[in-house]
Amino acid sequence: MFRKQAMFLAAFVAAGAAVLSACGHDAAPADTSAGAENLRGAAAAPSSGALTATSAVLFDDAAFSDNGASQGVSGKGCQPVARPRVTSSLTATGTLKLWSGANCTGKSVTVTGNVSNLAKLGFDNKVVSVKLAGDDNGGNNGGDNGGNGGDVKLTTTFALLDSGKNFSEPDGSQVAGDPGCNTVRNPDLVRSIDADGTYKIWTGPNCDGRSMVVTGDVADLEKIGFDRQVGSLRLAG
């Protein structure tokens, strides 16, 4: 906390210290970046069940292993997977539907909650798109530049974007402290985020592109598919 306060004060004192610029307002569909350690057995949900999940973290390895890569998916309705046909386990809150083809076509299975081994459902390395709760937004988690509507209240007012994993700073840090959308000047130098509360990150500038809602610190953005890819983020206000 002392580090965040010191950086916050420095951002106001040092000339030219602001590295991000404000660009709007928004709140997003519910999301989470936290990986689960609960090795729950795979269980398919009834295909007729209502979809309630608004996000998921997809792991390349079974049992939510951190040895392999992972990627996040969020939004409303049908969403493409950034790296298709590599998912072996997933964590989610609620019910979602997995598809073997693009645009939620092909073979499918509906699941509820965490699935530690998709092979048990005959769906290992087959996920190409995912159907989440809500209406289709017709794209890659994108746009969403409307007003302050949505299911999640953003609470973060200040964040440090570190150039190394685990909050290290081999090439320094960038500061986000403006209400609403903050565009990152150097996305290639964002590998971890030090922040309190809930905020939303995007791959493009001006809060556009693929997105995910995050709560708290992220020590390794690669684990949620955003390493060196945070082009902007939205804070409270």
N, C-alpha and C positions, 0 to 999 in steps of 0.2 A: 504493500500500500504506500510506503514511504517513497518507493521508486516512482509510482504513478503520480503522486502529489508533486514530487520534484520536477518530473517531466512536464506536468501540467503547468506549473509556474514558469518553467523555462520557456515554454511555448509562447507565453505572453511577453516575456522580457526580451528574448533574443530577436533581433531584427531578421525577418525572413525565415523564422523558425517554422512557420505554418507550412506544411507540405501537402495539405489536402484542402479542397475547396468545397463549399456547400453547394447542393444542387437539388433540393426538393424535400418532399415528405412522403412517408409510406409506412405501413406496417404489413407484415406478411402472414401467410398461412403458417400454422403451427409447425415447428420443426425442432430437431435436436441433432447435435453432432456427437453426443456422448456414445461411445461404444459400450456394449454390455459384456459382462463377465459371466452372466448366467448361462450355463450350458444346458439350456432347455431342449428337449427333444423336438424334432420337427412335427408339426400337427397342422393338417390342412383344415381350413374353415369351410363351412357350407358355401357353395358357389353362389347361393341366392342371398347371402348375408350382405347387409349394407356396408359399404366401404367407409371406414372411419379414420384410417391413418392419413396423415398429411405429409409424412416424410419417412425416410428409411435410410439406414446405412448398410451398404452392400459390401461384404467382405469376399476377397478372392479365395480365401481358405475357409475350410470348415471350422466350426466351433469358435467363430469370431476371432480367429487368431490374428495377432498383430505382426506375425512374421511376414505375411503378404500385404499387398496393397488393399485399400478400401476406397469407396466412393459414396457420396451422398446423392440422394434424389429427393426433391421436394416440389411442391406446387399443388395445383388442382387438376384432377382428372388424369388423362394419359400423359405420361412423361417418358422421354427417351432416356436410356442409360448411356452415360458418356463412354464407358468401355463395355460393350456388350459381350455376352457369352463368357464371362469370367467369374460369375458370382457363385459361391458355394455355401454361404450362410448370410443371414441378415438380421438386423435388429430394427424393431419398429414398435410403436405403440398404437394398437388398433388393428383393423383389418385392411388388407390391400390385395391386389390381384397382379400376378406376374404373368408376362406373356413372352412367347418365344420369337415373336416377330415384331417388326417396327410398327409404330402407331397402334399398339395394343391389338395385334392380329396374331394368328397362328394358334398354337397350343397354349393353354393357360391353367393356372392353379391359384386358388384363393387361399390366403394364409392369414392367421391372426397372431400378432405378437412376434417374438423372436423365433427364428428357425436356425438351429445349430448345424443342420446338415441337409441341404436341398437334395442330395442324392436319394434320401429316403422318400422323397416325393417324385423322383424321376425328373428333377429339374436342375441338376447340377450343371453349371456352365451353359445354361440355356437362356438366361434372362436378357432380353433385348429392350423391353419397355415395361413400364409399371403403371398400373391404374391406381390412383389415390382418390381420396374423398373430394367431392366438389365437382364443379363443371370443368370440362376441358378448357384450358386456356390457349390451346392451339400451338404450343411451342415448347421451347427448351427452358422451362422455368422462367421465362424471360419477362420483359416489359415490367408490368406491375408497378408502374410509376404513378398510380392514382393517389388518392388522399390518404387519410389516416385510418381507412377501414381495414378489416382483416381480423384474424382470430388470435393474434398474439400482440401483446403490448410490449413495445421496445422500451427498455429501461436504461440501457447503457448511455452514458453521456461523455465518456472519455475512453480511448483505447490506445495502446502502444502496439505498433506493427513492427516486429523485430525481424532482422535480416537473417537470423539463424534459428534453427530448431531449439526447442526447450528454452525459449526466451533469451538466447544468446544474441550478441550484437557484433558479429564480425565486420559488418558494414554499416553499423549504426541502426537507428530506429526511426520510424515515421510516426507522427502524431495525428490522431483523429479526435477532434473535439467540438466540431460544429454540429448544431442540431440538424436532424434530417440527413440527407445524403452527402457523403464525403467521398470525393474522387481521389484515388491514390496516385501520387506522382510517379512512383517507381514500383509497379506490381512485382517485378522480378526480385525485389528485395524484401518480400513478405513471406516468411516461412513459419512464423508463429505469432499469436496475438495474445496480449496481456490485457484483460478487461474484466470488469465486473458487470453482471446483469445480462440482458438479452439484446442482441443486435443482429443485423442481417448483412451477409457478405455477398458480393456479386463478382462475376468474372470480367465484366466490362465497366467502362467509365459511366458516370451519371446513373448508377444503379440500374444497369441493363445487363442482359445476358443470363447465364446460369446462376442460380442463387441458392442460398441456404440460410436458415435462421439458426443462430448459435447462442448458447448460454454459457457464459464464463470464459476462462482461458482456453486456448487451443495451443498445446505445446508442439504439435506437429501437424501442420495443415495438409501434409501429404496423405494422412490417414482419412481425411474427409474429401479428398480429391481437389484441394484448392492450393497446393504448394506452388508458390510463385505465380498464383493466378488471381489474387484478390485485387480487382481493378477499382472497386469502390465498396463502401459499407455504409449502412444506414444506422444512425443512432437515434435516441429518443428526441422528440421535439418536432 
